[in-house]
Amino acid sequence: MIECLQLRKHYGLECELFRGATLRVRKGEFAVVSGPSGSGKSVLLRMLLALETPDGGQVLFQGKNIHAIPRRHLSSLRRKLGIVAQKGRLVPEWTLFDNVALPLVLAGKDRWLIKKKVFQTLESLKLHQRANALCKGMDASESKRAEIARAAAHNPLVLLADEPLEGLEPGERSLVVALIAELNVGGTTCMAFSRDPSELLTVPGVRRAQIAHGRFQECLTA
């Protein structure tokens, strides 16, 4: 499903994030990429979304070089993804419901299905009572869970989540982990990027790859 082949990425002469790094994530897998701050996790996410170009190597999605896909096709591909970025992507002036519904609306889903899926997802994250609240009035925890709800509601082909548990209370983190696990069981290929992956690693069958010295190192998860 996703292949990072011999990736190289550097900034200036002294900062080399990736040095021929290779990682393959098969369809239906759940992979957690860990590493300290500055190791390249967020940069990797941007390369997976073709928002940043590697200095060497390739990023393949379903066998195609994502950086060679025409822009008009790239937009339609991104709509099949669920994306949780560290910098919020919610529309502040919209309600929580409208933000979470956006991927479903863009996919042309029926109104009844949109309502059903949005409320199911919000309820799983204990946000259903805030459905009609404007996102600009939500606190940090609610905003984080709202980002995750929007990424998950349309049952994406692939979920890419950068620090999905950051800033959440223990009970809230458990809800997020359960939702990601449910998506994965349903067939969504999941990749999460985290400094502290311990709770994500409780999901059955999860793989862990650590960024170390510019390469991916597979780690045991049990």
Order of alpha helices (4+ residues) and beta strands (2+ residues): beta-beta-beta-alpha-beta-beta-alpha-beta-alpha-alpha-alpha-beta-alpha-beta-beta-beta
